[in-house]
Amino acid sequence: MNSSTNSLDDVSADSSAEFPDRASMMEVRLQAQEDEITLLKSSLADALRRIRLHDQLLPLLKQQLIAVNPGAARVLNQVCCSDGCTSSRRLSSSSAIDGIQPPTRVRRNSEKLGNTERQRKRLDKKAASSTNLLTRSPSLENRAKELIASAGSPGSRRGTYGQGQSIKMFIRGRPITMYIPSNIQNYEDLKMEPPSEKLELDWVYGYRGRDCRDNLYFLPTGEAVYFIACVIVLYHINNRTQRHYRKHTDCVRCLTLHPDKVRVASGQTAGVDKDGKPLQPCVHIWDSTTLVTLQQIGLGTFQRGVGSVAFSFADSGAFLCVIDDSNEHMLSVWDCNKGTKHAEIKSTNEAVFAVEFNPSDSTNIITCGKSHVYFWTLSAGQFTKKQGIFGKYKKPKFIQCFVFSLTGDVLTGDSEGNILTWGKSAADIKTLGKGAKETFQIMRQTRAHEGSVFTLCTLQGGALLSGGGKDRKIIRWSADLAPERECEIPEKFGAVRTIADVDGEEILVGTTRNAILRGTFSDGFVAIVQGHVDEMWGLATHPSNNIFITCGHDRQVCLWNAEDHKLEWCITLEEYGLCAGFCPKGSVVSVGLNTGRWLVLDLLTREVVSESIDGNEQLSVMRYSPDGSFLAVGSHDNFIYIYSVTENGRRYTRFGKCNGHSSFITHLDWSKDGKYIMSNSGDYEILYWDIAAGCKLLRNRFESKDRQWASYTCVLGFHVMGVWLEGSDGTDINALCRSHSERLVAVADDFCKVHLFQYPCPKLKAPSHKYEGHGSHVTNVCFTHSDSHLLSMGGKDTCILQWKVIRGGVGSSRERLPSSSSTSTSSPEPATS
């Protein structure tokens, strides 16, 4: 039982290190294919419905419009001609089947009959049928109105712009009609400019400990240095301030500290661009004091990404050793000052977890990983390799970590829970014959932990710290490996991933559940950094306080304080949350889950005060009306459920259901008067609902063009049409949010970027400010109640970025919006537009 448990523990900890990029790319590709199938199904169903109605309606409309306005004939002829020969044949056959004859056949029959009374009755009957069709189909009704308006005003252009007209944008070839508000007299004269406001990274929530090693160090400045997503954080543990190094273009994977305790080397994964093409990974050497990049190493050399890095010690850090994530895990040594490659060799096809120079000899390098320990010697630009021999000892599945003792021995921690002491042994001439060379063998085995030994850390004086996986213990050992003290970290923080020494007594501990703990053996440990451990989607900000809530696939619901930059509380649910919304009263928050269930939490007591279920599919939106009297719940079953809210958000009664979308609900917003809802769906529909009239679908979307919206999170709409890039496939934008001042709109896209546009933004190709930092698709964005900050949430990178909104423009002094005191500094980065 223990061996199988240990094996599972090892696999969970190391499988992502073995094939991270390939697995993530396959997940992304599979999700994209599933989305494509869903959209194709809904689009096909909608297209078939529209074709049937179109075939029945077009001949009738033509007859009626000719009778009312002869000028309409020209427009209808153009429409008919644009449909092509195939459409004409389809119209003829369809009309014959439905008992409705094409125009030419109508004329011939009328000439033969010569009975005007019978013809008039037939036309009246068809007109009534046409009216019923229009009533049943909002899209056809709007099209008919467009035809009449175009026929009455020959100077206007249908589907472009004009007084009372509309704009058409296309996503995946599907036209989406946007009606121009009345206050815009000339759409073509609108000028789109980037906003005068800009964003500055203020705080980073989270730490990547779930699948990375040796990524936590303590600097002489009092700062802990670690990474998450594309950002390397320098967090002062006493002053509680952050600085950020932001020169990486994709997720940071590894980190090491130079012997001078100032320079840092960090490597990143390759990643892909928006077209799916791989990008080139590299290693940055940078100054932790100034955040200035000193050297960029290996651009175009490494494959897939950089897995491990290490500085040499014996020569004061003149060289850097790098192992990439290619199949052969190429081992290379670089000159840190010149940035040139000194030597390179294929290391192994197995996963490699760590690499280090021998502190006393820079020509000796050690690597470890799956089922191996290799001792490398570098001479005249050439590597020679010797494999560690396990001999009579059981060969572990994984060698997780290693350090050098003061005596020069190598100590390794493995998946069997042992610390192995390795040393050189003289050449065995008797057994191997003349010419035999010295070998590296196990000198001693020390039982350390139940489960894997995930990390080893040497202290001044020769003492050693070890961190366990399954048992979550930290053990202090003497120089001769006698246990001295031990403690166990709380289960909610996961296993020990890495340890950093602060002053010989106090230590920092990075955990597999993305937390950093600070403490001592005597006083215990407290979390100074916490975060989610799986993909996140739900984000909402409080209506009057600087707090926000997040939820995701890790089943955690977390309440954060944006002023103090800390986690207020966190609860774990039975299912995972995908959306959230604060009641305007501010005392409760609703959370939508993946099973169709949703619940309401009291912010003070954290208790569930209400609970309900709508359908059996995941929920995507929880949105209260401006006065808090209604709650709209958007679901993947294509419905919007409306609840009346009483008792300050603690009592909910089903009011109605909005039925009309042909695909899953993605976004929705309430009007300022709380009577109407605008909603988007997965097949790019924009629908409007009259809630006060009983959740009635507003069939004439033209009438909603001047309506004022309390919030704007719908990604499709006239006022945000300009946020879409040309050629977008409809899933490129995951979320957007309008500021409360109605001056800005922030966008979360599928390419790890956060954009800031001016609001309104109704013209395509509108300019924006673009910001990097996330290493995965950005799933959500939200402004705080005062618009002083913007929060953005990554998906797979489990990172929350807090951006400060800064007012100012070219030639004017920069003025900050009212906000809490800032304690953040980032590496210099030019703003992109």
C-alpha positions in Angstrom: 0.0 0.0 0.0 2.8 2.4 0.9 4.7 1.8 -2.3 1.6 2.4 -4.5 0.9 5.6 -2.5 4.4 6.8 -2.9 4.3 6.1 -6.6 1.1 8.1 -7.0 2.7 10.9 -5.1 5.7 10.9 -7.3 3.6 10.8 -10.5 1.5 13.8 -9.4 4.6 15.8 -8.5 6.7 14.9 -11.5 4.5 14.1 -14.5 4.0 17.8 -15.3 7.7 18.3 -15.2 8.2 15.5 -17.7 5.7 16.6 -20.4 4.3 20.0 -19.5 4.1 21.7 -22.8 2.9 18.8 -24.8 0.1 18.0 -22.4 -1.0 21.7 -22.1 -1.0 22.1 -25.9 -3.1 18.9 -26.3 -5.6 20.2 -23.7 -5.8 23.6 -25.5 -6.3 21.8 -28.9 -9.0 19.5 -27.5 -10.9 22.3 -25.8 -10.7 24.3 -29.1 -12.2 21.4 -31.0 -15.0 20.9 -28.5 -15.8 24.6 -28.7 -15.7 24.4 -32.5 -18.2 21.4 -32.5 -20.6 23.2 -30.2 -20.5 26.4 -32.3 -21.0 24.5 -35.5 -24.0 22.6 -34.1 -25.7 25.7 -32.9 -24.8 27.6 -36.1 -26.1 24.8 -38.3 -29.4 24.6 -36.4 -29.8 28.4 -36.6 -28.9 28.5 -40.3 -31.5 25.8 -41.2 -34.2 27.6 -39.3 -33.4 30.9 -41.0 -33.2 29.3 -44.4 -36.7 27.8 -44.0 -38.2 31.1 -42.9 -36.3 33.1 -45.5 -37.6 30.8 -48.3 -41.2 31.2 -47.2 -41.0 34.9 -46.5 -39.0 36.5 -49.3 -41.6 36.1 -52.2 -44.4 37.4 -49.9 -42.3 40.4 -48.8 -41.6 41.3 -52.4 -45.2 41.3 -53.4 -46.3 43.4 -50.4 -43.5 45.9 -50.7 -44.1 46.4 -54.5 -47.8 47.1 -53.7 -46.8 49.6 -51.0 -43.6 51.1 -52.5 -42.6 50.5 -56.1 -39.0 51.6 -55.2 -38.6 48.5 -53.0 -38.5 46.2 -56.1 -35.0 47.4 -56.9 -33.7 46.5 -53.5 -35.3 43.1 -53.4 -34.0 42.2 -56.8 -30.5 43.0 -55.6 -31.0 40.8 -52.5 -32.4 37.9 -54.7 -29.5 38.2 -57.1 -26.9 38.1 -54.3 -28.4 34.8 -53.1 -27.1 33.1 -56.3 -28.5 30.5 -58.6 -28.5 27.7 -56.0 -30.6 29.9 -53.6 -33.0 30.7 -56.5 -33.5 27.0 -57.2 -34.0 26.3 -53.5 -36.5 29.1 -53.3 -38.5 27.7 -56.1 -38.7 24.2 -54.8 -39.3 25.3 -51.2 -42.1 27.6 -52.3 -43.7 24.9 -54.3 -43.7 22.6 -51.4 -45.1 25.2 -49.0 -47.8 26.1 -51.4 -46.2 29.5 -52.1 -45.2 30.1 -55.7 -42.3 32.1 -56.9 -42.9 35.5 -58.4 -42.7 34.5 -62.0 -45.2 31.7 -61.5 -47.5 34.1 -59.7 -47.5 36.4 -62.6 -48.2 33.6 -65.1 -51.1 32.2 -63.0 -52.6 35.7 -62.6 -52.5 36.2 -66.3 -54.2 32.9 -66.9 -56.8 33.3 -64.2 -57.7 36.9 -65.0 -59.7 36.9 -61.8 -58.6 40.0 -59.8 -60.9 39.1 -56.9 -59.4 35.7 -56.4 -55.9 37.1 -56.7 -56.7 39.7 -54.0 -57.9 37.1 -51.6 -54.9 35.0 -52.2 -52.5 37.9 -51.6 -54.4 38.9 -48.4 -54.0 35.3 -47.1 -50.3 35.3 -47.9 -49.9 38.7 -46.2 -51.4 37.3 -43.0 -49.1 34.3 -43.2 -46.2 36.6 -43.7 -47.2 38.6 -40.7 -47.3 35.5 -38.6 -43.8 34.5 -39.8 -42.5 38.0 -38.9 -44.0 37.8 -35.4 -42.4 34.4 -34.8 -39.0 35.3 -36.0 -37.4 38.5 -34.6 -34.5 38.3 -37.0 -36.9 38.3 -40.0 -38.9 41.1 -38.6 -35.8 43.2 -38.3 -34.7 42.3 -41.8 -38.1 43.3 -43.1 -37.9 46.7 -41.4 -34.4 47.2 -42.9 -35.7 46.5 -46.4 -38.6 49.0 -46.0 -36.3 51.6 -44.6 -33.7 51.1 -47.4 -36.4 51.3 -50.0 -37.8 54.5 -48.5 -34.4 56.2 -48.4 -32.3 55.2 -51.4 -29.3 57.2 -50.2 -28.6 55.0 -47.2 -26.6 51.8 -47.3 -28.1 48.8 -45.7 -25.7 47.0 -43.3 -23.2 49.9 -43.1 -24.2 53.1 -41.4 -26.7 56.0 -41.5 -29.5 57.6 -39.6 -31.3 54.8 -37.8 -29.1 52.2 -39.4 -26.8 49.4 -38.2 -23.3 48.1 -38.5 -22.5 44.5 -39.3 -19.4 42.8 -38.0 -18.5 39.2 -38.9 -17.2 36.5 -36.6 -16.4 33.2 -38.3 -18.3 34.4 -41.3 -21.5 35.0 -39.3 -22.9 38.6 -39.5 -23.8 40.3 -36.2 -25.9 43.4 -36.5 -25.1 46.3 -34.2 -27.7 49.1 -34.1 -26.2 52.6 -33.9 -27.5 54.8 -31.0 -29.5 57.9 -31.8 -26.9 60.2 -30.3 -24.3 59.3 -33.0 -25.1 61.4 -36.0 -22.2 60.3 -38.2 -20.6 57.0 -37.4 -17.9 57.4 -40.0 -16.6 60.6 -38.3 -16.0 58.8 -34.9 -12.3 58.8 -33.9 -10.9 56.0 -31.8 -7.9 56.8 -29.6 -6.2 54.9 -26.9 -7.3 56.0 -23.4 -5.3 58.6 -21.5 -5.3 56.2 -18.5 -2.7 53.4 -18.3 -2.1 50.4 -16.1 0.8 49.7 -13.8 1.3 46.4 -12.1 0.6 46.8 -8.5 0.5 43.3 -6.9 0.8 39.7 -7.8 -1.2 37.1 -6.0 0.1 33.5 -6.1 3.2 31.3 -6.4 4.0 28.5 -8.7 4.9 25.5 -6.4 2.7 22.8 -7.8 5.0 21.7 -10.6 8.3 23.7 -10.2 11.3 23.1 -8.0 14.0 25.3 -6.4 12.1 28.4 -7.2 12.3 30.3 -3.9 15.4 32.3 -2.7 16.0 34.8 0.0 18.0 38.0 -0.9 20.2 40.1 1.4 17.7 42.9 0.8 15.1 41.1 2.9 13.2 40.0 -0.2 11.9 36.6 -1.1 12.3 36.0 -4.9 9.9 33.6 -6.6 7.8 33.5 -9.8 4.3 32.8 -11.1 3.1 33.1 -14.7 5.5 35.5 -16.6 6.4 37.6 -13.5 9.2 37.2 -11.1 8.2 38.7 -7.7 10.6 40.2 -5.2 8.6 40.3 -2.0 9.9 42.1 1.1 8.8 39.8 3.9 8.9 42.5 6.6 7.8 45.6 4.7 5.2 43.6 2.7 6.1 45.3 -0.5 6.6 43.9 -4.0 8.8 44.5 -6.9 8.5 42.7 -10.3 10.8 41.6 -13.0 8.7 41.4 -16.2 11.0 40.8 -19.1 9.9 37.2 -19.8 7.5 36.7 -22.6 6.0 33.4 -21.4 5.8 31.3 -18.2 8.9 31.3 -16.0 10.0 27.8 -15.3 13.2 28.0 -13.2 15.3 30.3 -11.1 18.7 30.5 -9.5 20.7 33.0 -7.5 24.3 34.0 -8.3 27.0 33.6 -5.6 27.1 37.4 -5.3 23.5 37.3 -4.0 22.6 40.1 -6.5 22.3 38.6 -9.9 19.5 36.2 -10.8 19.1 33.8 -13.8 15.6 32.8 -14.8 14.4 30.6 -17.7 11.1 30.5 -19.4 9.0 28.1 -21.5 8.7 28.5 -25.2 5.0 29.0 -25.5 3.1 29.7 -28.7 1.9 32.8 -30.5 -1.7 33.5 -31.4 -1.3 31.4 -34.6 0.0 28.4 -32.7 3.6 28.8 -33.8 6.3 28.0 -31.1 8.2 31.0 -29.7 11.8 30.9 -28.7 12.7 30.4 -25.1 15.7 32.0 -23.4 17.4 32.6 -20.1 17.6 36.1 -18.6 20.4 37.2 -16.2 19.3 40.3 -14.4 20.2 42.5 -11.5 17.9 42.1 -8.5 18.6 45.6 -7.2 17.9 47.6 -10.4 15.7 45.0 -12.2 17.8 45.6 -15.3 18.5 42.7 -17.7 22.3 42.1 -17.9 22.3 39.3 -20.5 19.9 37.3 -22.6 21.2 33.8 -23.2 20.3 31.1 -25.7 17.6 32.7 -27.7 16.9 30.3 -30.5 19.0 27.5 -29.0 16.7 25.9 -26.4 13.7 23.7 -27.4 10.3 23.9 -25.7 11.6 25.7 -22.7 14.3 25.9 -20.0 13.9 23.4 -17.2 16.9 24.1 -14.9 19.6 26.7 -14.5 22.6 26.9 -12.1 25.6 29.3 -11.6 29.1 28.1 -11.0 30.6 28.9 -7.6 34.4 28.2 -7.7 35.0 30.9 -10.3 32.6 33.5 -8.7 29.8 32.7 -11.0 31.5 33.1 -14.4 29.4 30.3 -16.0 25.8 29.3 -16.2 24.6 25.7 -16.8 21.3 25.2 -18.6 19.1 22.2 -19.3 16.3 22.6 -21.8 13.0 20.7 -22.2 13.8 19.0 -25.4 13.5 15.2 -25.7 17.3 14.9 -25.2 17.4 17.5 -22.4 20.4 19.3 -23.8 23.0 20.3 -21.2 24.9 23.5 -22.0 27.3 25.8 -20.3 27.4 29.5 -21.1 29.8 32.4 -20.4 27.7 34.7 -18.2 29.5 37.9 -19.3 29.8 37.2 -23.0 26.5 35.3 -23.4 28.3 32.7 -25.5 28.0 28.9 -25.4 31.0 27.1 -24.0 29.9 23.5 -24.4 26.8 21.4 -25.1 25.8 17.7 -24.9 22.7 15.5 -24.9 22.0 14.5 -21.3 19.2 12.0 -21.2 15.8 11.2 -22.6 14.4 10.9 -19.1 13.1 13.9 -17.1 15.8 16.0 -15.4 14.8 17.8 -12.2 18.0 19.6 -11.0 21.5 20.7 -12.1 24.3 22.2 -10.1 28.0 23.0 -10.3 30.4 21.5 -7.7 31.0 24.4 -5.4 34.8 23.7 -5.3 35.3 22.8 -9.0 33.5 24.4 -11.9 34.5 21.6 -14.2 32.2 19.1 -12.3 28.5 19.3 -12.8 25.8 17.0 -11.4 22.3 16.3 -12.8 19.5 14.2 -11.4 16.0 13.2 -12.4 14.0 10.1 -13.3 16.0 7.0 -12.3 19.4 8.6 -12.6 22.2 10.7 -11.1 24.9 11.8 -13.6 28.3 13.2 -12.7 29.7 15.3 -15.6 33.2 16.5 -16.2 33.9 19.4 -18.5 37.3 19.6 -20.1 38.4 21.6 -23.2 34.8 22.2 -24.2 33.9 18.4 -24.0 31.7 16.6 -21.5 32.3 13.2 -20.1 29.6 11.4 -18.1 29.6 9.0 -15.2 26.5 7.4 -13.9 25.9 7.0 -10.2 25.9 3.3 -9.2 23.2 2.2 -6.8 24.8 -1.1 -6.2 23.1 -3.0 -3.3 20.6 -0.2 -2.7 17.2 -0.1 -4.3 17.1 2.1 -7.3 14.4 4.8 -6.7 12.1 5.9 -9.5 12.9 9.5 -9.0 15.9 11.4 -7.7 14.1 14.6 -6.7 16.9 16.9 -5.4 20.5 17.1 -4.3 23.0 19.3 -2.4 26.7 19.4 -1.6 27.9 18.8 2.0 30.8 20.7 3.5 33.0 17.7 3.0 32.3 17.6 -0.7 29.9 14.6 -0.7 26.7 14.7 -2.7 23.4 14.2 -0.8 20.4 13.2 -2.9 16.7 13.0 -1.9 14.5 10.4 -3.7 11.0 9.1 -4.1 11.7 6.3 -1.6 12.0 8.8 1.2 15.8 8.3 1.6 18.7 10.7 1.7 21.7 9.0 -0.1 25.3 10.1 0.5 27.4 9.7 -2.6 31.2 9.7 -2.8 34.1 8.7 -5.1 35.4 5.2 -4.9 38.8 4.1 -6.1 39.0 2.2 -9.4 38.2 -1.5 -8.9 41.2 -3.0 -10.8 40.6 -6.5 -9.5 37.1 -6.7 -10.9 37.3 -4.4 -13.9 40.9 -4.9 -14.9 43.7 -2.5 -15.7 42.5 0.9 -16.8 39.4 1.0 -14.7 38.3 4.4 -13.6 37.0 5.8 -10.3 33.2 5.6 -9.8 30.6 7.4 -7.8 28.8 5.1 -5.4 26.4 5.3 -2.4 28.3 5.6 0.8 25.3 5.8 3.1 21.5 5.6 3.1 19.5 7.6 5.6 15.8 7.1 6.0 14.2 10.5 6.1 10.6 10.8 5.1 7.5 8.8 4.4 7.0 9.3 0.7 9.3 11.5 -1.4 12.0 13.8 -0.3 11.1 16.9 -2.4 13.9 19.3 -1.3 17.2 19.6 0.5 18.7 22.8 1.9 22.1 23.3 3.5 22.5 25.8 6.4 25.6 27.6 7.6 27.6 25.3 9.8 26.8 22.2 7.8 23.3 21.5 9.1 20.7 20.2 6.6 17.0 20.7 6.1 14.8 18.2 4.2 11.2 18.6 3.1 8.8 15.7 2.6 6.0 15.1 0.2 3.5 12.7 1.7 4.3 13.4 5.3 4.6 17.2 4.8 7.4 17.3 7.4 10.5 19.5 7.6 13.4 17.9 9.4 16.6 19.5 10.6 19.7 17.2 10.4 23.1 17.7 11.9 26.2 17.7 9.6 26.5 13.9 10.1 22.8 13.4 9.3 21.5 12.9 12.8 17.9 14.2 13.1 17.6 17.2 15.4 14.2 18.8 15.0 11.1 18.3 12.9 7.7 19.9 12.3 4.7 19.3 10.0 3.1 21.9 7.9 -0.8 22.0 7.8 -2.4 19.8 5.2 -4.3 22.6 3.5 -0.9 24.0 2.2 0.1 20.7 0.6 3.5 19.1 0.6 6.9 20.8 1.0 8.2 21.8 -2.4 11.3 24.0 -1.6 13.0 25.6 1.4 15.0 28.9 1.6 17.1 29.8 4.6 16.6 33.3 6.0 19.0 33.6 9.0 19.8 30.0 10.1 16.7 29.9 12.3 13.9 31.3 10.3 13.1 29.7 7.0 10.7 30.1 4.0 8.8 27.1 2.7 7.2 26.8 -0.8 4.5 24.3 -1.0 2.8 22.2 -3.7 -0.5 24.0 -3.1 1.1 27.3 -4.2 1.7 28.8 -0.8 4.8 30.3 0.8 5.1 29.9 4.5 7.4 31.8 7.0 8.4 30.6 10.4 10.6 28.6 12.7 10.6 25.1 14.3 9.7 26.7 17.6 7.0 29.1 16.6 5.5 27.3 13.7 4.6 28.6 10.2 2.2 31.2 8.8 1.3 31.8 5.1 2.7 35.0 3.6 1.8 34.1 0.0 -1.3 32.1 -1.1 -3.1 31.4 -4.3 -5.3 29.1 -6.3 -4.0 25.7 -7.5 -6.1 25.1 -10.6 -7.8 27.0 -13.4 -9.8 30.1 -12.4 -12.8 31.7 -14.0 -15.0 33.4 -11.3 -14.1 37.0 -10.3 -16.2 39.7 -8.7 -15.4 43.0 -6.9 -17.3 44.4 -3.9 -19.7 47.3 -4.6 -18.2 49.6 -1.9 -15.1 48.0 -0.4 -11.7 47.1 -1.8 -12.2 43.4 -1.6 -12.8 40.8 -4.3 -13.8 37.2 -4.6 -12.4 34.4 -6.9 -13.3 30.8 -7.6 -12.1 28.1 -9.9 -11.5 24.4 -10.6 -9.7 23.8 -7.3 -13.1 24.1 -5.6 -11.9 27.0 -3.6 -13.8 30.3 -3.0 -11.4 33.0 -1.9 -12.0 36.5 -0.5 -9.1 38.9 -1.0 -8.3 42.3 0.4 -7.0 44.5 -2.4 -5.6 47.2 0.0 -3.7 44.9 2.3 -2.9 42.4 -0.5 -3.9 39.4 1.5 -6.3 36.5 1.6 -9.1 37.2 4.1 -10.7 33.7 4.0 -11.0 30.7 1.8 -13.5 27.9 1.8 -13.6 24.6 -0.1 -16.8 23.5 -1.9 -18.0 20.1 -3.1 -18.0 21.3 -6.8 -15.9 23.9 -8.5 -17.1 27.5 -9.0 -17.1 29.3 -12.4 -18.8 32.6 -11.7 -19.6 34.9 -8.8 -21.4 38.2 -8.1 -21.8 40.5 -5.1 -25.2 41.7 -4.0 -25.4 45.5 -4.2 -26.0 45.5 -0.5 -22.5 44.1 -0.1 -23.2 41.6 2.6 -23.5 38.4 0.5 -22.0 37.0 -2.6 -23.5 34.4 -5.0 -21.3 31.6 -6.6 -22.3 29.6 -9.6 -21.0 26.0 -9.8 -20.3 23.5 -12.6 -23.3 21.3 -11.8 -26.0 24.0 -12.2 -26.1 24.5 -8.5 -25.5 28.0 -7.0 -25.2 29.2 -3.5 -25.1 32.4 -1.5 -22.4 33.1 1.1 -22.4 35.5 4.0 -19.2 37.5 3.8 -18.8 37.7 7.6 -19.7 34.2 8.7 -18.8 32.4 5.5 -22.0 30.4 5.9 -24.3 29.4 3.1 -27.5 31.4 3.5 -29.3 30.3 0.4 -28.9 27.5 -2.2 -30.6 26.5 -5.4 -30.1 24.5 -8.6 -31.1 25.4 -12.2 -30.6 22.6 -14.7 -27.7 20.2 -14.7 -25.1 22.2 -16.7 -22.5 24.6 -15.6 -23.4 28.2 -14.8 -21.5 31.0 -16.4 -22.9 34.3 -15.0 -24.3 35.5 -11.7 -25.5 39.1 -12.0 -27.7 41.2 -9.6 -29.9 44.0 -10.8 -28.6 47.5 -9.8 -31.0 47.8 -6.8 -30.4 44.2 -5.8 -34.1 43.1 -6.2 -33.3 40.5 -8.9 -30.6 38.0 -9.6 -29.9 36.7 -13.1 -28.3 33.3 -13.4 -26.9 32.5 -16.9 -26.5 28.8 -17.7 -25.0 26.5 -20.3 -28.4 25.0 -20.8 -29.2 28.2 -22.9 -31.5 29.7 -20.3 -31.3 32.7 -18.0 -33.0 32.1 -14.7 -34.4 35.2 -12.8 -34.9 35.3 -9.1 -36.5 38.0 -6.9 -34.3 38.9 -4.0 -35.4 39.9 -0.5 -34.1 40.0 3.1 -30.8 41.8 2.0 -29.9 39.0 -0.4 -30.7 36.1 1.9 -34.0 34.9 0.3 -34.5 34.0 -3.3 -37.7 33.2 -5.2 -37.9 32.1 -8.8 -39.4 34.9 -10.8 -39.1 33.6 -14.4 -36.9 32.2 -17.1 -35.5 33.8 -20.3 -35.9 31.3 -23.1 -34.7 32.2 -26.6 -31.0 31.6 -27.0 -29.9 28.8 -29.3 -26.6 28.3 -27.4 -25.1 28.6 -23.9 -25.1 31.9 -22.1 -21.7 33.6 -21.9 -22.4 37.1 -20.6 -25.3 39.3 -19.5 -25.9 42.8 -18.1 -28.8 44.7 -16.5 -30.1 48.1 -17.6 -29.7 51.0 -15.2 -33.5 50.9 -14.4 -33.3 47.2 -13.6 -36.0 46.3 -16.1 -34.1 44.9 -19.0 -31.2 42.4 -19.7 -28.7 42.2 -22.5 -27.2 38.8 -23.1 -24.6 37.1 -25.3 -24.4 33.4 -26.1 -21.9 30.9 -27.5 -23.1 31.3 -31.0 -22.6 35.1 -31.0 -26.2 36.1 -30.4 -27.2 39.4 -28.8 -30.6 39.3 -27.3 -32.6 41.7 -25.1 -35.2 40.8 -22.4 -37.9 42.7 -20.7 -37.8 41.3 -17.2 -40.5 43.5 -15.7 -42.9 42.2 -18.4 -42.3 38.6 -17.4 -38.9 37.8 -19.0 -40.2 38.6 -22.4 -37.8 38.5 -25.4 -37.7 41.9 -27.1 -38.1 40.9 -30.8 -37.1 44.3 -32.1 -33.5 44.7 -31.1 -33.5 48.1 -32.7 -35.5 49.5 -29.8 -32.8 48.8 -27.4 -30.0 50.8 -29.1 -30.4 53.8 -26.7 -30.8 51.8 -23.5 -28.4 52.6 -20.7 -26.7 49.7 -19.0 -25.6 49.5 -15.3 -22.6 47.3 -16.2 -21.1 46.3 -19.5 -19.5 42.8 -19.5 -21.1 41.5 -22.8 -18.3 41.0 -25.3 -20.7 41.6 -28.2 -22.4 45.0 -28.5 -22.2 48.2 -30.4 -20.3 50.0 -27.6 -17.5 47.4 -27.5 -17.3 46.4 -31.1 -13.9 47.9 -31.5 -12.2 45.5 -29.1 -12.4 42.7 -31.6 -9.4 42.1 -33.9 -9.9 41.4 -37.6 -10.3 37.7 -38.2 -11.3 36.9 -34.6 -13.0 33.5 -34.2 -15.4 34.5 -31.4 -13.5 32.9 -28.6 -10.5 35.2 -28.7 -12.0 37.5 -26.0 -13.0 35.7 -22.8 -14.3 38.7 -20.8 -14.4 42.5 -20.7 -15.5 45.0 -18.1 -16.4 48.7 -18.3 -15.2 51.0 -15.6 -17.7 52.6 -13.3 -16.8 56.0 -14.7 -17.8 54.7 -18.1 -14.5 55.9 -19.5 -12.6 52.7 -19.9 -13.1 49.1 -21.0 -10.7 46.3 -20.0 -10.4 43.2 -22.1 -9.2 39.7 -21.2 -8.1 37.8 -24.3 -7.0 34.2 -25.2 -3.4 35.3 -25.8 -2.3 36.1 -22.2 -2.9 39.8 -22.7 -4.9 42.5 -20.9 -6.1 45.4 -23.1 -7.3 48.8 -22.1 -9.6 50.7 -24.5 -11.5 53.9 -24.3 -15.3 53.6 -23.8 -17.3 53.6 -25.9 -15.3 51.7 -28.4 -17.6 51.2 -31.4 -15.2 51.1 -34.4 -13.2 48.1 -35.4 -9.4 48.1 -35.1 -9.6 50.6 -32.2 -6.2 51.4 -30.5 -5.5 50.2 -27.0 -2.9 49.8 -24.4 -1.7 46.2 -24.1 -0.2 44.6 -21.0 1.6 41.3 -20.4 2.2 39.2 -17.3 -0.1 36.3 -17.6 1.2 33.0 -18.9 -2.1 31.5 -19.8 -5.5 32.7 -21.3 -6.8 35.6 -19.3 -10.2 34.4 -18.1 -11.7 37.5 -16.4 -11.1 41.2 -15.6 -12.9 43.5 -13.2 -12.5 47.1 -11.9 -12.7 47.8 -8.2 -15.6 49.9 -7.0 -13.6 53.2 -7.2 -11.9 52.3 -10.5 -8.6 52.7 -8.8 -7.5 49.2 -9.7 -8.1 46.6 -12.3 -8.0 42.9 -11.5 -7.1 40.3 -14.1 -7.2 36.5 -13.7 -5.2 33.9 -15.5 -6.6 30.5 -16.3 -4.0 27.7 -16.1 -1.3 30.0 -14.6 -3.4 30.4 -11.4 -2.3 34.0 -11.2 -4.2 37.1 -10.1 -2.7 40.4 -11.2 -3.7 43.7 -9.6 -3.1 46.7 -11.8 -3.1 50.3 -10.7 -5.1 52.7 -13.0 -3.0 55.8 -13.7 -4.4 58.9 -15.3 -2.3 61.0 -17.6 -1.4 61.5 -21.2 1.4 62.6 -23.5 2.8 65.9 -22.4 0.8 66.0 -19.1 1.8 65.1 -15.6 0.8 61.7 -14.5 -2.0 61.8 -11.9 -3.0 58.7 -9.9 -6.6 57.9 -9.3 -7.5 57.7 -5.6 -6.3 54.4 -4.3 -4.5 52.7 -1.4 -0.9 53.4 -0.8 1.3 51.6 -3.4 4.3 49.5 -2.6 5.1 48.1 -6.0 7.9 48.6 -8.4 8.3 46.8 -11.8 11.1 46.4 -14.2 11.1 49.1 -16.8 8.8 48.2 -19.7 7.6 50.4 -22.5 3.8 50.7 -22.9 2.5 49.2 -26.1 -0.3 50.5 -28.1 
